[in-house]
């Protein structure tokens, strides 16, 4: 079996208060293979988003990583300098944040914000990057992309902003896309559209996808494998079909019971 693209081993994260550090993520381990979608699922406060930030060295004081390894293509990201991590963030590993309105800069157009990612990582000069930004907006199904590239974030809907973040994340052709609650605060129809888009982008760009969500229904039609997180610990991991057919942990069964209607995938 080939080595995983991302291999997280015994990762622990805590928050310091004076001389006392309280662990909030407790020795979790999981991996993501090339071309694979893995769902990391748990309720709010379980440590999912903090884990996503830790993978890219974005945990800020008073938070800190207490131990473990995060290997990407055989390199331990936790051992890299900030300068080395900057070359990986947005280029080899991209993160789609859960709040697009706060993730985007309100004083720059969405086209320029996508283009900037390409320029910063040395993938294009500004004229070529702006042209590529329009192509990416078209790829994520933004109508009239050449015009919308000149819009500011407040001029777009929540669903369109989420598509802009996905376009920005895909701009440098990363190997791994981390999507942190990509359908939060969107209505059901738009949620389904965003999930369809992620599915299509995974196929088109050959991505590996780490899909972080509080809703098992979101990963039902997306994930190859699922890791269930509760109170900072991974309590169950299994292939998606196995987990949905025969959940082993009581918390997983509770999450499955909370899926409305037909499983929440549409």
QUISULJO-V97150 format. One record per residue. N is the residue number from 1. RES is the residue in one small letter. PHI is phi as a letter, one per 30 degrees, with the letter a starting at -180 (* if undefined). D_CENTER is the distance of its C-alpha to the mean C-alpha in whole Angstrom. Layout:
BEGIN
[[N,RES,PHI,D_CENTER] [N,RES,PHI,D_CENTER]]
END
This chain:
BEGIN
[[1,x,*,25] [2,x,d,23] [3,x,d,21] [4,x,d,17] [5,x,d,15] [6,x,b,13] [7,x,b,15] [8,x,c,15] [9,x,b,18] [10,x,h,20] [11,x,d,18] [12,x,b,19] [13,x,b,18] [14,x,b,21] [15,x,b,22] [16,x,c,26] [17,x,b,29] [18,x,i,32] [19,x,d,33] [20,x,c,31] [21,x,c,27] [22,x,c,25] [23,x,d,23] [24,x,b,20] [25,x,b,18] [26,x,c,20] [27,x,h,20] [28,x,d,17] [29,x,b,17] [30,x,a,15] [31,x,b,14] [32,x,b,12] [33,x,d,15] [34,x,d,15] [35,x,i,15] [36,x,c,13] [37,x,c,11] [38,x,c,10] [39,x,c,10] [40,x,c,10] [41,x,b,12] [42,x,l,14] [43,x,d,16] [44,x,e,15] [45,x,i,16] [46,x,d,16] [47,x,j,14] [48,x,d,10] [49,x,d,9] [50,x,d,11] [51,x,d,10] [52,x,e,7] [53,x,d,10] [54,x,d,12] [55,x,e,11] [56,x,c,11] [57,x,i,14] [58,x,c,13] [59,x,d,15] [60,x,c,18] [61,x,e,22] [62,x,d,23] [63,x,d,20] [64,x,a,20] [65,x,d,19] [66,x,c,22] [67,x,l,22] [68,x,j,20] [69,x,b,19] [70,x,b,15] [71,x,c,17] [72,x,b,15] [73,x,h,18] [74,x,i,20] [75,x,c,20] [76,x,d,19] [77,x,d,17] [78,x,d,18] [79,x,c,22] [80,x,d,21] [81,x,d,22] [82,x,e,20] [83,x,d,22] [84,x,d,20] [85,x,d,17] [86,x,d,17] [87,x,d,18] [88,x,c,15] [89,x,d,12] [90,x,i,11] [91,x,c,14] [92,x,c,13] [93,x,b,9] [94,x,c,7] [95,x,c,5] [96,x,c,5] [97,x,d,7] [98,x,d,8] [99,x,c,12] [100,x,d,13] [101,x,d,16] [102,x,d,16] [103,x,d,13] [104,x,c,16] [105,x,d,19] [106,x,d,22] [107,x,c,25] [108,x,b,23] [109,x,d,23] [110,x,d,20] [111,x,d,21] [112,x,d,22] [113,x,d,18] [114,x,d,17] [115,x,d,20] [116,x,d,20] [117,x,e,17] [118,x,d,19] [119,x,d,22] [120,x,e,21] [121,x,c,19] [122,x,i,23] [123,x,d,22] [124,x,a,24] [125,x,d,27] [126,x,d,27] [127,x,d,29] [128,x,d,27] [129,x,d,23] [130,x,d,24] [131,x,d,25] [132,x,d,22] [133,x,d,20] [134,x,d,23] [135,x,d,22] [136,x,d,18] [137,x,d,19] [138,x,d,21] [139,x,d,19] [140,x,c,16] [141,x,i,19] [142,x,d,20] [143,x,d,24] [144,x,h,26] [145,x,d,24] [146,x,d,27] [147,x,d,28] [148,x,d,24] [149,x,d,23] [150,x,c,26] [151,x,d,25] [152,x,c,23] [153,x,e,20] [154,x,d,23] [155,x,d,24] [156,x,c,21] [157,x,d,20] [158,x,e,17] [159,x,d,16] [160,x,d,17] [161,x,d,15] [162,x,d,12] [163,x,d,13] [164,x,d,14] [165,x,d,11] [166,x,d,10] [167,x,d,13] [168,x,d,13] [169,x,d,9] [170,x,d,12] [171,x,e,15] [172,x,c,15] [173,x,h,15] [174,x,d,12] [175,x,d,12] [176,x,b,9] [177,x,c,6] [178,x,c,2] [179,x,c,2] [180,x,c,4] [181,x,h,7] [182,x,d,8] [183,x,c,11] [184,x,d,12] [185,x,i,16] [186,x,c,16] [187,x,d,19] [188,x,e,20] [189,x,d,20] [190,x,d,18] [191,x,e,15] [192,x,d,17] [193,x,d,17] [194,x,d,13] [195,x,d,12] [196,x,d,15] [197,x,d,14] [198,x,d,11] [199,x,d,13] [200,x,d,16] [201,x,d,13] [202,x,e,12] [203,x,d,16] [204,x,d,17] [205,x,c,15] [206,x,i,15] [207,x,d,12] [208,x,c,10] [209,x,b,7] [210,x,c,6] [211,x,c,6] [212,x,c,6] [213,x,a,9] [214,x,c,13] [215,x,b,14] [216,x,d,15] [217,x,d,17] [218,x,d,13] [219,x,c,13] [220,x,e,17] [221,x,c,17] [222,x,c,13] [223,x,d,13] [224,x,d,16] [225,x,b,15] [226,x,b,14] [227,x,c,14] [228,x,c,16] [229,x,c,16] [230,x,b,18] [231,x,h,20] [232,x,i,18] [233,x,b,19] [234,x,d,18] [235,x,c,20] [236,x,a,20] [237,x,b,18] [238,x,a,20] [239,x,e,19] [240,x,e,18] [241,x,d,22] [242,x,d,23] [243,x,d,21] [244,x,d,22] [245,x,d,26] [246,x,b,26] [247,x,d,24] [248,x,c,26] [249,x,c,25] [250,x,d,26] [251,x,d,23] [252,x,d,21] [253,x,d,24] [254,x,d,24] [255,x,d,20] [256,x,d,22] [257,x,d,25] [258,x,d,23] [259,x,d,21] [260,x,d,24] [261,x,h,26] [262,x,d,25] [263,x,j,22] [264,x,i,20] [265,x,d,18] [266,x,b,20]]
END
